Amino acid sequence: MRASNDVERYAIPVEGTISETTAPKPALPAELLASTGFLLARVGYGIKLRVIHEFEKAGYTIIQYGVLALLGEGATETQSKIADVLDCDRSQLVGELDALEEQGLIERRRDPHDRRRHMVSITADGKRRLVELRATVKRIEDAFLEPLDGPTRDALHDTLLRVACRHDRRYRRES
């Protein structure tokens, strides 16, 4: 939501999720702290904001990371499939692909079987950049999940993946 001074405003401020200040903040209401959904959204949003911030400093977007991650699994995909998998507007994706291609991180070629389609693949430079972006995400996740030991982190991940799979087939992995 935007306020009149064009600064982001939210019904429940999220600034504290990425703030570097040490000033004590007032406690959240017990009702919100008792809500798993609220906590999940708040922590998830905090991680996302930090990742977006770090990616922007490096000159990338979260969508570009998604494209590189998808292509980094070894697939050569059509632009439309990438948009579907990432749940991204196709016209917005074209701009993101243009930026990645200009940096030499992806390559687009006409589909030899259907000249209307473009096949997209990751380049060697794209693979190297993906390693760097993955490290950024891992560092941020580790910072947020620092209070949890390894088995607890694994259990949290498995539980979240199970919930995600229940609501969106894109999270499912073939056995």
N, C-alpha and C positions, 0 to 999 in steps of 0.2 A: 504494500500500500504506500502511496506517495503523499507526503504532506505538501502544503503550499510552497515551502522553501526547497522542494525537490530533494528532500532527504528522506531515506527509507524510515518508515515508522511502522511498528507492529503493535497489535493489541497486547501482546506479552513480549516485552523487549528481549532481544536475543543478544544484545551487545556483550553481556557478561560471558558468553560462550567463547569469545575470541579475545576478550579484553586482556591486556597485559597489566592492568592496574592491580594494586594489592589492597585498595580501599575495600572495607567490608561492605557487602551488599545486604539489604534487608532480606530476611528469609521469605521464601515462597510460601503461599498458603498450603496448609496440610492437605487440602483436597487435591491440589495439583501434584504434590509430592506422592500422593497415594495412587496416582494415575499412571499406570505403565505406559499407556499411549502418549501421555504428555512427556514423560521422561525419555521415551524412545525418540519422539520427535525432537525434543530439545537437544539431546546429545547428537542425534543424526544431523540436525541442522547446524550445530556447532562444528562438527567435523566437516560438513560440506562447505561452510563459510570459510574455514581455515584453508581447505584444499583450493577453493576458488581463488582466494587471496594469494596463495603461494603460486598457483598456476599463472595468474595474471602477472605477477612479478616476473615470471619466467617467459611471459609472452604467449601463453597458451590458454585455452578454455577447457572446461570440463567435458564439452562435447568432443573436442579434438582428442582428449585423452581416451574417451570412449571409443572413438574411431580407431585409434592406434591399438588399443587393447583388443578390440574385435579382430582387426587384421593381424595383430601379433600372434593370434592363435593359429596362424597358418592359412587362414582362409583368404581367398580372393572373392570379393563380394560385389554385387551391383550396388549402385548408389541407393536404389529404392529399398533393398534389403537392409542396408546399414541404417537407413532412416527408420525402418520398421523395428529393428532390433533395439535401437537406442531410443525409440519413441520420440523422434525428433521431426520437426517440420521439414519436409523435403527441400523447400526453398532456402531455409536457414542452413541446412546441411551443405548445400552447394557452396555457400560462402566459406564454411569451415573447411571443406575439402580443397577449395581454391587456396586458402592460406597454407594448408599442409603441403599441397603440391608445390607452391611457390618456394617453400623451404626445403623441398626435396625429400620430404618424409613419407609421401605416398606417391603412387603413380596411377594414372587413369588411362585406360585404353578402351577402344571400342570393342564391344563383344563381337567376335568373329561370326557368331551365329545370329546376332540381332544388332545391326548397326545403330539402332536407336538407343541402346543401353551402353553404359560405361561400366567396365570392370575396374575395381579399385584394389590395389595391393600395397603392402607396406614395403619401403625400401630399407636398405641396410642402415642408412642414417635414421630412418624412422624407428627401427628396432633399437638403436642406441638411445634415442630420445625417450622411447617408451621405458627403457630401464631406469632412466633418470626420473621420469614422472612417477613410476611405480615406487621408487625410493622415497619420493616426497610424500606420497599417500601413506606408505608404511610408517614413516617417521611421525606423521600426524596421528594416525591410528594408534601407534604405540604410546604417544603422549596422552591421548584421551583414555586409553585402556590401561594405563600404567598401574592403577590399583589392583588389577586382576592378574592372577597367576596364569600360566600357560593353559592348564586344563580348564580353568574357568572361562578364559577367552575362547577356547575351542567349543565349549558347551554353549556359550552365548552365540557364537557364529552359527553353529548347527541349528540352534533353536530359531534364530532369525531367518535362516535359509528355509527352514521348514514352513514358517509362517509366510514368507515371501512366495514360496512355491504354491501354497494354497490359494493365493490370490492372483498370481501372474505366471503363466506357463513359461515365460522367458527365463525364469530362474531355475527351471528344471534341467538337470543334466542327464543325458542318456547313460545308462549303466553299461 
